[in-house]
Amino acid sequence: MSTVIDLDTLLSNSNVNNSVEWTVDAEDFDLFATESDPEPTRAEIRKWPQALKDMRKLELHRRRMARFRNRRAVKKNDMNEEYRRLEQKLEQRLAALHRNKKCDGNGGIDSVQLQMQQLVLEHESLREEHVKLQQELARFQKLALMIQSARNSVLNDNNVTNSTEMHSEVTVRCIESKWQPVQQQSGFRVHFPQASPSFFFHPFTREEFDDILRCHDKNTARNSSYLAWAGVYLGWKVYHGALTPGKDFLIAHVRCSKRIHCSIDSMMDRLISQDGSSKWPIMPTARDIGVRAEINIQTLQKFDEDTYVIVRNYTGGANFRYMCLVQRSEIELLDGKRKFKFYYVLGDSKANARSRDAELTGQDDVQWVTERGGYSMTLSEVDGSSIDMVFDSLGCFKSEEQALGHFIMFGRIVTRWDQLVFASNLLKF
């Protein structure tokens, strides 16, 4: 229920000590004075009650932010216009250089200028060649992964049928100085620092890995029209689904979607750091999930450079940990457009569950999160200059009260992703 506050009533009922003064900037005073009739003096402002002063400060802040947003919008439009002007000028220059190159003779152009023109033409040609080579390389990597997956399947079948070889030796090969398994690995014990209890890890089969990702896709496949609308957060459309009971936790679904005006190749380049490593996954911090703990992360298994298994262990009081499946996959749609999907999904296997149950050492202070929560990011190509981006998160919570914080936790992850990819366009406080 809103209440209208009369200025004369507040001034007449106020009991403010006149010796306490409230300083006012000239700019802020001018802003506030434009809404008052008659115009208040500085002496009158000093006599205002604190409630009215607070209202005035909020109004001044709103106006300052409005001016800032307007200036930023104007600056962005100016930059876009300047970019289009320079791009058009570059195209004209390139066209002129091509015409000059076809002409016989140098036409009075000195050698330095002629060399610069040749360098510009060569740079443009190399850039186009680089784009084509990247596309060819992506197709080659996809084919190599399919061949390796088929080879692994054949090797596993041979190992099962061969009764004379009951051992589980690990065969590995080195690709670009990074070891990765090409056969089913034997298990091993995983140790953590700070005297955290260890555990025995059984590697996932490719079928188990893919089944967990398919389950995540199934649980997040609902159309946005069937989800509840929550609002807009930093340009993201936010939706949420109903709580669903899991084995030990309640599962909450949150979706954030946004259309971004850039090519899908440009977006994929932004997801690569300067050292060549991928910026995915964006892992939740202890602050994101509301705990004070040290986090230890270890890579347990690699199928390839874009598909692997990690474990995260939180220490501090009670220990809790989970295994997470990470993958980046590319899908080509029927209309020729591309879709990239990035996974960060909690997972477990029957072998690992049996191993934990068989542990004889007391690990009452270790809590495993085995519900299939996690999140995924989907980049869908709309056309050559825009993409649709969708974040889906499945959070595991003990109660409905904790699930209410899902928006805050996942909002921090989405914001951190924005800062990594669009850092220059964000306002930092």
C-alpha positions, 0 to 999 in steps of 0.5 A, spaced: 500 500 500 503 506 497 502 512 502 502 520 499 507 524 503 505 531 504 511 536 504 508 541 509 506 536 513 513 533 514 516 539 515 511 541 520 511 535 524 519 534 524 523 535 530 530 536 527 536 539 530 537 545 526 545 545 528 545 538 524 547 540 516 546 536 510 551 538 505 548 538 498 552 538 491 550 543 486 548 539 481 544 534 485 540 540 488 539 543 481 536 536 479 531 536 485 530 543 484 527 542 478 521 538 481 519 543 486 515 549 486 516 554 489 524 552 488 526 550 495 532 554 498 538 550 501 536 553 508 529 549 507 533 543 505 537 543 511 530 543 515 527 537 511 526 530 515 530 524 514 525 521 510 524 526 505 532 527 505 532 519 503 527 520 498 531 525 495 537 521 495 534 516 491 531 520 486 537 523 485 541 517 484 535 514 479 536 521 475 544 520 475 543 513 473 538 515 467 543 520 465 549 515 465 545 510 461 543 515 456 550 517 455 552 510 454 547 508 449 549 514 445 556 512 446 555 505 443 551 508 437 556 513 436 561 507 436 557 503 432 556 508 426 564 509 427 565 502 426 560 501 420 564 508 417 571 505 417 568 498 415 565 501 409 572 505 408 576 499 408 572 496 403 572 502 398 580 502 399 580 494 398 576 495 392 581 501 390 587 497 391 584 491 387 583 496 381 590 499 382 593 492 382 589 490 375 592 496 372 599 496 368 605 499 371 605 502 378 602 509 376 607 513 380 606 510 386 612 509 390 615 503 392 613 503 400 606 505 398 606 499 393 609 494 398 603 497 403 598 495 399 600 488 397 601 487 405 594 489 406 591 485 400 595 479 402 593 480 410 586 480 407 587 473 403 590 470 409 584 472 413 579 468 409 584 462 408 584 462 416 577 462 416 576 456 411 582 452 415 578 453 421 572 450 418 576 444 415 579 443 422 573 443 426 570 438 421 577 433 421 576 434 429 569 431 429 571 426 424 577 424 429 572 423 435 567 419 431 573 414 429 576 414 436 569 413 439 568 407 434 575 404 436 574 404 443 567 401 442 571 395 438 576 394 443 572 394 449 568 388 446 574 385 444 576 385 452 569 382 454 569 376 449 577 375 450 576 370 457 584 369 457 585 376 458 582 378 465 587 384 467 585 391 466 591 394 464 591 402 462 593 403 455 594 410 453 597 415 448 600 422 448 596 427 443 600 434 443 603 432 450 596 431 453 595 424 456 588 421 454 585 414 455 583 410 449 581 403 453 577 402 459 581 404 465 582 401 471 580 404 478 585 408 482 584 412 489 583 419 489 587 423 495 585 430 497 589 435 501 588 437 508 587 430 510 580 430 507 578 422 506 580 419 499 576 415 495 576 409 490 574 412 483 572 407 477 572 410 470 566 412 466 564 408 460 562 412 454 555 409 454 555 411 462 557 418 460 553 419 454 547 417 458 548 422 464 548 427 458 542 425 455 538 425 462 540 432 463 537 434 456 531 430 457 530 434 464 531 441 461 528 440 454 521 443 456 519 449 452 520 456 455 512 457 454 511 451 459 516 454 464 514 460 469 516 467 467 521 470 473 523 477 469 529 480 466 536 480 469 542 484 466 538 482 459 537 475 460 530 472 460 529 468 466 524 462 467 523 457 472 520 450 473 517 447 479 521 443 484 521 436 483 523 431 488 530 427 487 533 421 491 536 425 496 535 432 494 529 437 491 531 439 483 530 446 481 530 448 474 532 455 472 533 457 465 536 464 462 536 466 455 538 471 450 539 473 443 546 476 442 548 479 435 555 476 433 557 470 429 557 463 432 564 463 430 566 470 433 563 467 440 567 461 439 573 465 439 571 469 445 570 462 449 578 461 448 583 464 452 589 467 450 593 461 452 589 456 448 585 453 453 577 453 454 573 458 458 568 453 459 566 450 464 565 456 469 565 453 475 561 455 482 565 458 487 564 457 495 560 464 495 556 462 489 553 456 493 553 460 500 559 456 504 565 457 507 570 452 504 576 450 501 575 447 494 580 442 491 579 440 483 582 434 480 581 431 473 579 424 473 578 421 466 579 424 459 575 421 453 578 427 449 580 434 449 573 436 450 570 431 454 572 429 461 570 428 468 572 432 474 571 431 482 570 437 486 571 437 494 569 442 499 573 442 505 571 446 512 567 443 517 563 437 513 566 435 507 562 434 501 564 433 494 561 431 487 563 428 480 562 432 474 562 431 467 564 436 462 563 436 455 563 441 449 559 438 443 557 441 436 551 439 432 549 441 425 542 442 424 538 440 417 538 447 415 546 447 415 546 452 421 550 450 427 549 449 434 554 448 440 552 445 447 557 445 453 555 441 459 557 441 466 553 436 469 553 432 476 554 424 475 555 418 478 556 410 476 554 404 479 561 402 480 563 408 484 556 407 488 558 400 490 565 402 491 563 408 496 558 403 500 564 398 500 568 403 504 570 400 511 573 407 513 568 411 517 566 417 512 560 420 516 563 427 515 563 426 507 557 427 503 556 426 496 552 429 491 550 424 486 543 427 484 544 429 476 544 437 477 549 441 473 548 446 468 549 447 460 549 452 455 547 452 448 549 456 442 544 456 436 546 459 430 540 464 427 544 467 422 551 470 420 550 475 425 546 473 431 545 467 435 541 464 441 544 463 447 540 458 453 543 457 460 539 451 463 541 449 470 538 444 475 540 445 482 540 440 488 537 443 494 535 440 501 529 444 502 524 449 498 527 455 502 534 453 499 531 453 492 529 460 493 536 462 492 537 458 486 536 464 482 542 468 486 547 462 485 545 461 478 545 469 476 552 469 479 554 464 474 551 467 468 554 474 470 561 471 471 560 468 464 558 475 461 564 478 464 569 473 461 566 474 454 563 481 454 568 484 459 568 491 456 561 492 455 559 491 462 559 496 468 563 494 474 562 497 481 
